[in-house]
Amino acid sequence: MVTTTALAPDTAAPSDAAPAPARSLLGACLAHAIHDGYTDGLYAFLPVWQAQFGLSYAALALVRALYYGTMGALQVPANLVLRRRSHRFALAGSIALAACGLAMVALPLGFAGLCVGLVIAGAGSSIQHPRASALVDDAYGPAAQGPLGIYNFAGDLGKAILPALIAVLLPVLAWHHIMWLLVGLGAMASIVVAALTPQRSHARRTLPHPSTAGGREGFAVLTLIGALDTAVRMGFLLFLPFLVREKGGSSAITGVALALLFIGGALGKITCSCLGTRFGAIGCVAATEAATAFLIVAVSLLPLSAVLCLLPLLGIALNGTSSILYAAVPTLTRHDTARAFAIFYTAVIGSGGLAPVAFGALADREGKTVAVLAAAATALIILPLVAMLRRPLSHARIPE
């Protein structure tokens, strides 16, 4: 009788106790695609807002920072507030809140409404990263590295699709109408994500992990690597258009160069995740960072035709590391993976915001070439840090 009673909750709700991993992954991927599409889709509206509200470039940067900064700053607090709520509530609610923010932007409330709406939308997007990542880890357990790479790749799909769709619609529709279309898309996505994701709150595992001290130290090193890797990526992206122009490329060629880099980056999210699963996280991260440094130097020195050939490879190395790093987060945390992802994403997003400012200041002082080489050197700094992860990962789920 005791055994039957203990098992009753599981047999009464089998779908919540053991959600289908594929459904959970699909829900997480859809949430990631919508939020990242919202995030990068705002770039397409900036020229329209500049004309309508008479904004300077500095003011536009601040408007953009309202969304991006809120999303980064609230990763940990939002996860803390929702830590006892289900994946379904957190992810569906995150999309609904972001859509509500965009609805306020779409309303005729002037510049103040635009700013408040972007803050609300950023708050919604802050919830997604830690909880969706934890959902994938809960669903797949020790086999989560590959699915986390797919989840990571889904964000790039959103970044590619929604900004392009907005750019196509802007010449034929008023920007307010396009914003309402995005709101409707978010409402539908929220319903679909609610249907796909489990009702239960995220698991707090007690699978084999390194010692508590080793896990903490390893996670701190991993977070530092993630921040530096993002700094390299954002720093190089700041200068790539100028490098292409300097080598004789037109505006169209600059667009092609960026597209080649982003295509390689999207491919890198999948390929590096698979390679990390097969050959180990330590070796793959070291290889991608060394390749990043070498290819950044090569791109800065070679003629334009060679640069265009190398950019897809650089994109693979530049973006692919992140999939391996994300997959290592649950390996180095004992219990609350959602909180660990929140901390990790806070560091990564913060680095993404600050690194271009730092590299830009260096370029103003020492020249663009020095700043580009500094980005390459930052990638090399990661190599000894990667070696420090060998011991924490030695008893973990991801092979070295």
C-alpha positions as CSV (number, residue, x, y, z in Angstrom):
1,M,0.0,0.0,0.0
2,V,2.8,2.4,0.8
3,T,4.5,1.7,-2.6
4,T,1.2,2.3,-4.4
5,T,0.6,5.6,-2.6
6,A,4.1,6.8,-3.4
7,L,3.7,6.0,-7.0
8,A,0.2,7.5,-7.4
9,P,1.3,11.0,-8.4
10,D,3.4,9.7,-11.2
11,T,0.8,7.4,-12.6
12,A,-1.8,10.1,-12.3
13,A,0.1,12.6,-14.4
14,P,2.5,10.7,-16.6
15,S,2.8,13.5,-19.2
16,D,4.0,15.9,-16.6
17,A,6.4,13.5,-14.9
18,A,8.0,12.4,-18.1
19,P,7.4,15.0,-20.9
20,A,8.2,13.9,-24.4
21,P,11.7,15.4,-25.0
22,A,11.0,16.3,-28.6
23,R,7.9,18.4,-27.6
24,S,9.9,20.2,-24.9
25,L,12.7,20.9,-27.3
26,L,10.3,22.2,-29.9
27,G,8.6,24.5,-27.4
28,A,12.0,25.8,-26.2
29,C,13.1,26.4,-29.8
30,L,9.9,28.3,-30.7
31,A,10.3,30.5,-27.6
32,H,13.9,31.2,-28.5
33,A,13.2,32.0,-32.1
34,I,10.4,34.4,-31.2
35,H,12.3,36.3,-28.6
36,D,15.5,36.5,-30.6
37,G,13.5,37.6,-33.7
38,Y,11.9,40.3,-31.6
39,T,15.3,41.4,-30.3
40,D,17.0,41.8,-33.7
41,G,13.8,42.8,-35.5
42,L,13.9,46.1,-33.6
43,Y,16.9,47.2,-35.7
44,A,14.7,47.5,-38.7
45,F,12.4,50.0,-36.9
46,L,15.3,52.3,-35.8
47,P,15.4,54.5,-39.0
48,V,11.6,54.9,-38.8
49,W,11.7,55.9,-35.2
50,Q,14.5,58.3,-35.8
51,A,12.5,60.1,-38.5
52,Q,9.2,60.1,-36.5
53,F,10.6,61.2,-33.1
54,G,13.6,63.3,-34.3
55,L,16.2,61.2,-32.5
56,S,19.9,61.5,-32.7
57,Y,22.1,58.4,-33.2
58,A,23.0,58.4,-29.5
59,A,19.3,58.6,-28.6
60,L,18.6,55.7,-30.9
61,A,21.3,53.7,-29.2
62,L,19.6,54.4,-25.8
63,V,16.2,53.4,-27.2
64,R,17.7,50.1,-28.3
65,A,19.4,49.7,-24.9
66,L,16.0,49.9,-23.1
67,Y,15.1,46.5,-24.5
68,Y,18.5,44.9,-24.6
69,G,19.6,46.2,-21.2
70,T,16.3,45.2,-19.5
71,M,16.6,41.7,-21.0
72,G,20.1,41.3,-19.7
73,A,19.7,42.9,-16.2
74,L,16.5,40.9,-15.3
75,Q,17.8,37.4,-16.2
76,V,18.5,36.4,-12.6
77,P,15.7,38.4,-10.9
78,A,13.1,37.1,-13.3
79,N,14.2,33.5,-12.8
80,L,14.2,34.0,-9.1
81,V,10.6,35.3,-9.1
82,L,9.4,32.4,-11.3
83,R,11.5,29.6,-9.9
84,R,8.5,27.8,-8.5
85,R,6.3,28.2,-11.6
86,S,6.1,25.6,-14.3
87,H,8.0,25.7,-17.6
88,R,4.7,26.2,-19.3
89,F,3.8,29.3,-17.3
90,A,7.3,30.8,-17.5
91,L,7.8,30.4,-21.3
92,A,4.3,31.1,-22.5
93,G,4.1,34.0,-20.1
94,S,7.5,35.3,-21.3
95,I,6.2,35.5,-24.9
96,A,2.9,37.0,-23.9
97,L,4.7,39.7,-21.8
98,A,7.0,40.6,-24.7
99,A,4.0,40.8,-27.0
100,C,2.2,43.1,-24.6
101,G,5.3,45.4,-24.6
102,L,5.2,45.5,-28.4
103,A,1.5,46.3,-28.2
104,M,2.3,49.3,-26.1
105,V,4.9,50.4,-28.6
106,A,2.3,50.0,-31.4
107,L,-0.3,52.2,-29.6
108,P,-0.3,56.0,-30.4
109,L,1.3,56.9,-27.1
110,G,4.3,58.9,-28.4
111,F,7.9,58.5,-27.4
112,A,7.1,57.7,-23.8
113,G,4.9,54.8,-24.9
114,L,7.7,53.5,-27.1
115,C,10.2,53.5,-24.2
116,V,7.9,51.9,-21.7
117,G,6.8,49.3,-24.2
118,L,10.4,48.3,-24.9
119,V,11.2,47.9,-21.2
120,I,8.1,45.6,-20.8
121,A,9.1,43.6,-23.9
122,G,12.7,43.3,-22.6
123,A,11.4,42.1,-19.2
124,G,9.5,39.4,-21.1
125,S,12.5,38.3,-23.0
126,S,14.6,38.1,-19.9
127,I,12.6,35.1,-18.7
128,Q,13.1,32.9,-21.8
129,H,16.8,32.1,-21.9
130,P,17.3,30.5,-18.4
131,R,13.9,28.7,-18.4
132,A,14.0,27.4,-22.0
133,S,17.6,26.1,-21.5
134,A,16.6,24.4,-18.2
135,L,13.6,22.9,-20.0
136,V,15.9,21.3,-22.6
137,D,18.3,20.1,-19.9
138,D,15.4,18.6,-17.8
139,A,14.0,16.8,-20.9
140,Y,17.2,15.3,-22.1
141,G,19.4,15.0,-19.0
142,P,22.9,13.7,-19.8
143,A,22.2,13.8,-23.5
144,A,21.3,17.5,-23.5
145,Q,24.4,18.8,-25.3
146,G,23.1,18.2,-28.9
147,P,19.5,19.4,-28.1
148,L,20.9,22.6,-26.5
149,G,22.8,23.2,-29.7
150,I,19.6,22.9,-31.7
151,Y,17.9,25.3,-29.2
152,N,20.8,27.7,-29.7
153,F,20.5,27.5,-33.5
154,A,16.7,28.2,-33.3
155,G,17.5,31.7,-32.0
156,D,19.5,32.4,-35.1
157,L,16.6,31.3,-37.2
158,G,14.4,33.9,-35.5
159,K,17.1,36.5,-36.0
160,A,17.2,35.7,-39.7
161,I,13.5,35.5,-40.4
162,L,11.7,38.2,-38.4
163,P,14.1,41.1,-39.3
164,A,13.9,40.2,-42.9
165,L,10.1,40.0,-42.8
166,I,9.9,43.4,-41.1
167,A,12.3,44.9,-43.7
168,V,10.1,43.6,-46.6
169,L,6.9,44.9,-45.0
170,L,8.1,48.3,-44.0
171,P,7.8,49.8,-47.5
172,V,4.2,48.7,-47.9
173,L,2.7,48.9,-44.4
174,A,2.9,51.5,-41.6
175,W,5.3,50.5,-38.8
176,H,2.4,50.4,-36.3
177,H,0.6,47.8,-38.3
178,I,3.7,45.6,-38.6
179,M,4.2,45.9,-34.8
180,W,0.6,44.6,-34.4
181,L,1.4,41.7,-36.7
182,L,4.4,40.9,-34.4
183,V,2.0,41.0,-31.4
184,G,-0.3,38.6,-33.1
185,L,2.6,36.3,-33.9
186,G,3.6,36.3,-30.3
187,A,0.1,35.6,-29.1
188,M,-0.1,32.5,-31.3
189,A,3.4,31.4,-30.3
190,S,2.5,31.7,-26.7
191,I,-0.5,29.3,-27.2
192,V,1.7,26.8,-29.1
193,V,4.5,26.9,-26.5
194,A,1.9,26.4,-23.7
195,A,0.6,23.3,-25.5
196,L,4.1,21.9,-26.0
197,T,5.8,22.5,-22.6
198,P,5.2,20.5,-19.4
199,Q,3.1,21.9,-16.5
200,R,5.6,20.9,-13.8
201,S,8.4,23.2,-12.5
202,H,11.9,22.4,-13.5
203,A,13.8,19.5,-12.0
204,R,16.5,20.0,-9.5
205,R,18.7,17.0,-10.2
206,T,21.1,15.2,-8.0
207,L,23.0,13.5,-10.8
208,P,26.7,12.9,-10.3
209,H,28.6,16.2,-10.4
210,P,32.0,17.5,-9.4
211,S,32.5,18.6,-5.8
212,T,30.7,21.7,-4.8
213,A,33.8,23.8,-4.7
214,G,35.1,22.4,-8.0
215,G,31.7,23.0,-9.5
216,R,31.5,26.6,-8.4
217,E,35.0,27.3,-9.7
218,G,34.4,25.5,-12.9
219,F,31.1,27.4,-13.5
220,A,32.9,30.7,-12.8
221,V,35.6,29.9,-15.3
222,L,32.9,28.8,-17.8
223,T,31.0,32.0,-17.4
224,L,34.2,34.0,-17.9
225,I,34.9,32.1,-21.1
226,G,31.4,32.8,-22.3
227,A,31.8,36.5,-21.6
228,L,35.1,36.7,-23.4
229,D,33.9,34.6,-26.3
230,T,31.0,37.0,-26.7
231,A,33.3,40.0,-26.5
232,V,35.4,38.6,-29.4
233,R,32.3,38.1,-31.5
234,M,30.7,41.5,-30.8
235,G,34.1,43.3,-31.1
236,F,34.9,41.8,-34.5
237,L,31.3,42.5,-35.8
238,L,31.8,46.1,-35.0
239,F,34.7,46.4,-37.4
240,L,33.8,44.0,-40.2
241,P,31.9,46.5,-42.3
242,F,34.8,48.9,-42.1
243,L,37.3,46.2,-43.0
244,V,35.2,45.3,-46.1
245,R,34.9,49.0,-47.1
246,E,38.6,49.5,-46.6
247,K,39.4,46.6,-49.0
248,G,37.3,48.1,-51.7
249,G,33.9,46.5,-51.0
250,S,30.7,48.4,-51.8
251,S,27.6,48.6,-49.6
252,A,26.2,45.5,-51.3
253,I,29.4,43.6,-50.8
254,T,29.4,44.6,-47.1
255,G,25.9,43.1,-46.8
256,V,27.1,39.9,-48.5
257,A,30.0,39.7,-46.1
258,L,27.8,40.0,-43.1
259,A,25.4,37.4,-44.6
260,L,28.3,35.0,-45.1
261,L,29.5,35.4,-41.6
262,F,25.9,34.9,-40.1
263,I,25.3,31.9,-42.3
264,G,28.5,30.3,-41.1
265,G,27.5,31.3,-37.5
266,A,24.2,29.5,-37.8
267,L,25.9,26.5,-39.2
268,G,28.5,26.6,-36.4
269,K,25.8,26.4,-33.7
270,I,24.8,22.9,-35.0
271,T,28.2,21.5,-36.1
272,C,30.1,22.5,-33.0
273,S,27.4,21.1,-30.8
274,C,27.7,17.8,-32.6
275,L,31.5,17.9,-32.5
276,G,31.5,18.7,-28.8
277,T,29.3,15.7,-28.1
278,R,31.6,13.4,-30.1
279,F,35.1,14.7,-29.3
280,G,34.6,16.5,-26.0
281,A,34.0,20.1,-24.9
282,I,37.6,20.9,-23.9
283,G,39.2,20.1,-27.3
284,C,36.4,21.7,-29.4
285,V,36.4,25.0,-27.5
286,A,40.2,25.2,-27.7
287,A,40.0,24.5,-31.5
288,T,37.3,27.0,-32.2
289,E,39.0,29.8,-30.2
290,A,42.3,29.1,-31.9
291,A,40.6,29.1,-35.3
292,T,38.8,32.3,-34.4
293,A,42.0,34.1,-33.6
294,F,43.8,32.9,-36.7
295,L,40.9,33.7,-39.1
296,I,40.4,37.2,-37.6
297,V,44.0,38.0,-38.3
298,A,43.7,36.5,-41.8
299,V,40.6,38.5,-42.6
300,S,42.3,41.7,-41.5
301,L,45.3,41.1,-43.7
302,L,44.1,39.3,-46.9
303,P,42.4,40.9,-50.0
304,L,38.6,41.1,-50.3
305,S,38.1,38.0,-52.4
306,A,39.9,35.8,-49.9
307,V,38.1,37.5,-47.0
308,L,34.7,36.6,-48.6
309,C,35.8,32.9,-48.8
310,L,37.0,32.8,-45.2
311,L,34.0,34.5,-43.6
312,P,31.7,31.4,-43.5
313,L,34.6,29.5,-41.7
314,L,35.1,32.4,-39.3
315,G,31.4,32.4,-38.6
316,I,31.5,28.7,-37.7
317,A,34.3,29.3,-35.3
318,L,33.1,32.6,-34.0
319,N,29.5,31.4,-33.2
320,G,30.0,27.7,-32.7
321,T,31.7,27.9,-29.4
322,S,28.6,29.2,-27.7
323,S,26.7,25.9,-28.2
324,I,29.4,24.0,-26.4
325,L,29.5,26.4,-23.6
326,Y,25.8,26.5,-23.1
327,A,25.7,22.7,-22.9
328,A,28.4,22.7,-20.2
329,V,26.3,24.9,-17.9
330,P,24.1,22.2,-16.3
331,T,27.2,20.0,-16.0
332,L,28.8,22.4,-13.5
333,T,25.7,23.2,-11.4
334,R,24.4,20.9,-8.7
335,H,20.7,21.8,-8.4
336,D,19.1,24.8,-10.0
337,T,20.1,24.8,-13.7
338,A,17.7,27.7,-14.5
339,R,19.5,30.0,-12.1
340,A,22.8,28.9,-13.5
341,F,21.7,29.7,-17.0
342,A,20.4,33.1,-15.8
343,I,23.8,34.0,-14.4
344,F,25.5,32.7,-17.5
345,Y,23.3,34.7,-19.8
346,T,23.6,37.8,-17.7
347,A,27.4,37.7,-18.2
348,V,27.1,36.9,-21.9
349,I,24.5,39.6,-22.6
350,G,26.4,42.2,-20.5
351,S,29.6,41.4,-22.3
352,G,27.8,41.8,-25.6
353,G,26.7,45.3,-24.6
354,L,30.0,46.5,-23.2
355,A,32.6,44.9,-25.5
356,P,31.8,47.0,-28.6
357,V,32.2,50.1,-26.4
358,A,35.6,49.0,-25.2
359,F,36.9,47.9,-28.6
360,G,35.6,51.0,-30.1
361,A,37.4,53.2,-27.6
362,L,40.6,51.2,-28.3
363,A,40.1,51.8,-32.0
364,D,39.6,55.6,-31.5
365,R,42.9,55.7,-29.4
366,E,45.1,53.2,-31.3
367,G,43.5,52.6,-34.6
368,K,41.1,50.0,-36.1
369,T,43.9,47.4,-36.8
370,V,45.0,47.3,-33.2
371,A,41.4,46.9,-32.0
372,V,40.8,44.0,-34.5
373,L,44.1,42.3,-33.3
374,A,43.0,42.8,-29.7
375,A,39.8,40.9,-30.5
376,A,42.0,38.1,-31.9
377,A,44.2,38.2,-28.8
378,T,41.1,37.9,-26.5
379,A,40.2,34.7,-28.3
380,L,43.7,33.3,-27.4
381,I,43.3,34.4,-23.8
382,I,40.5,31.9,-23.6
383,L,42.8,28.9,-24.3
384,P,44.4,28.7,-20.8
385,L,41.0,29.2,-19.2
386,V,39.7,26.2,-21.2
387,A,42.4,24.0,-19.7
388,M,41.1,25.0,-16.2
389,L,37.8,23.3,-17.0
390,R,39.4,19.8,-17.4
391,R,39.2,18.8,-13.8
392,P,35.6,20.1,-13.1
393,L,34.4,18.3,-16.2
394,S,36.3,15.1,-15.6
395,H,33.4,13.6,-13.6
396,A,30.6,15.3,-15.4
397,R,28.1,14.4,-18.2
398,I,30.0,16.0,-21.0
399,P,33.2,14.2,-22.1
400,E,36.5,16.1,-22.2
